[in-house]
Structures are given as structure tokens and as C-alpha cells.
Amino acid sequence: MTPATDRPLRADARRNRARVLEAAEVVFAAKGVSASTEDVARAAGVGVGTVFRHFPTKEALLEALYRGRLQRMAEAARATADAEDPGEAFFSLLADAVEHSATKIAVADALTKAGVDVHRASAEESRELTEALTALLLRAQRVGAVRPDLALPDLMAVLVGASRAAEHATSDESRSRVVGLVLDGLKASRSG
């Protein structure tokens, strides 16, 4: 959601909005999505009125966080477009996405519970992410790092599954192992 007007935000308003989003990331990661907007305002060093001026509801704030995460992942995928080792870039991006998925999942679940159609609300960001991941996947397949039969819908399903599996890991070591096992299944076979 954006402010009620289409006018560009003043520099101080842009800074406040960015501070609120940064604080919300930290607060919701630490306390879960049940944390209050007052907690977010306090962490951002602004009044709660500033939070509501930018995000009229908690769901609007959560939606902005969700969309921001998708944008950052798309940017990260685009940034690896010319990586020297497309396979390493591909697997590194996926591991990072899974590692940072817990809050994203919680936000998506909270939005869905509140009646927000997450897919519709993030359609533009999802399209950009799909394009960036497709390009990275194809490059990694061309160099033989990723199995050739992996299609983007399969990749997205694996990412969701790996993210959900990581939620059930009992330690950081266990989570890394689980993610590694899942991602190893995407590697091209070296036998033959």
C-alpha cells in the first residue's frame, strides 16, 4: 500500500517510511508478526502516528514488508546475472532465500489469515522475481550445474518446501543440513 496521495514523498517522509520498514523487519523477525505497531514505531524511533501515516493498517505494513522481500530477492537474482559461476550463484541465492524465509512465511500467513490475497497483492514483485530466477536458472542449467529437467514451477515448489522444512529444524546446523539436502537434489548428475 502507498500513502493516500500520489504525490512523491518528501525526503524526511521517505526516510521515516524506510526506517519504519527496517524496524518492522527486525521487530517481526524477533517477536513474530503478532508484535504491535507500537513496537515497530518504538524501534524506528518515530511516533505510532508516523507508522499509520505510511501504513494505515498493520496488514498494509505487513504487505509492504512482503513485497519488499520479493523485490530484494529479485534484485539479488538480477545481481548474479553475470556471475562467473552461475551454478554457485544459483545455489547461494536459494540457500539465502530459504535461510531468510521464516519471517516472510509468517508475514504471508498473517496476510492470508487477514483476508489479503498475497499473490494478487504482490503480482508485480512476483513477476520480476520469476523473470530474474528464470534467467539465473537457465544460466545454471547451461553450464551443467543444475539438472536440465528442473522447470521454474518445480523450483518454486522446492523453495517453498525447503523453507517449510527449515522451520522444523532444531538448530542452525540442522537447518543448514536440511537445506543442503534439498538443494543437492537440484544439482545436475555428474555421472555418465
Summary of the structure (lengths in Angstrom):
residues: 192
radius of gyration: 18.4
end to end distance: 52.1
largest distance: 63.8
contacts: 552
relative contact order: 0.11
helix: 72%
strand: 1%
